Amino acid sequence: MENMRELFYNKCNDLISKKRNDNSFFLSAEKYNFLISEVNISKDKANKQRNDYRRLKRYDVLNILGSNKLIVPLKPGETNIKYYVKNEELFDIIQQTHIQTGHGGRTRMIKELQCKYKNITYEIVMLYLSLCIQCQTKQKAPRKGIVVKPIISSELNSRCQIDLVDMQTCKDGEYKFILNYQDHLTKFIQLRPLKSKTAEEVAHNLLHIFLTFGAPNILHSDNGREFVNKIITELCLMWDGVKIVHGKPRHSQTEGSIERANQDIQNLLRAWMYENNTNKWADGLYFVQFTKNTAYHEGIKQSPYEAMFGTKAKMGLFSSSLPRDKLHELESEEHLENIIKNMNSENIDRESLQESSDADQHDNNNTDSENIDRESLQESSDADQHDNNNTDSENIDRESLQESSDDEQHEKKISSTF
Ligand SMILES: [Zn+2]
């Protein structure tokens, strides 16, 4: 891992040396600190000039637990903080996102990173991916090259799929198979370790799932109609309040996607075992399940978790806007309350006095820089070239896309099959 960091920064420095000095994507610690002091000066100025407004349109500074963070100014009502990242933070942030997304490829990584960080480019993500050994050695299931038509699901047509992944060559104690249960509509999966592939054991596991999430109308499996029938019979013995029919055999076109999905689970498990230095994949299954369910799914344009629950999955405070490097200091609710209070009072301090009567209303909003924003929006709208975030991210895309044509070949080699 250390070796990878070194390699990453060597290549990263090469890349930066080819950029113009005033590029706004790569921030040395020096430039980062310079921007922070410039922004603070602009914020405190009584008579703001055009340059100040322009700066405050792009940058804001937030003091969290004693350290200044450069962020994108929040729009009214916005609570999701986007951070600017220093070059020296790039590796850790990208690596952590990569592992969290189960060695996610280009699209997933960009999607995740864009939620939290402003200046991480496509190019640098590709650089990281080219160095990940796990991704390079990932095994690929054959692609059939046919676009799989999604099975249409509606209320009367709710259907789920069960598949067994054979792990007999790599047993974990008594566990030899993986039950992969998937809802067709949301793509939400549930993974369970199995000691055998008897209908009874499968049905027993399904019963737990059904009694938590509800049961589908139709159950499919590529393991054969007879197998599904046995499972349904077992299920009805355990729970006479359920009625499920077995699904029609599906077109062979979809087989490729099932193989891919199973290969995908095995790849993620392998990566998990490597990262945790263990062979106990039965424990890893739940992590893989979470990773799969919370990763952006191209087919449904959201994560299965969001499709299922209508909200993004949380990982406690790691899902909050607080910077990761500060979270290890946090241990109690009292401490958390203090941070929230400080973040609020900082913004209130900066408000002009006549608006202080509004302050009460802002108390509940952890990170409100509404006032600064409203002011700068009004007075600089025609002067500013950076109209909104979209224009900015378009610029990022454009710049990085131009330089990425060689990378594309490479991506094909390492892209995941999610
Ligand atoms: Zn990887």
Residues whose N, C-alpha, C, O or C-beta is under 5 A from the ligand:
A	BS01	ZN	H103 C132 Q134 C135
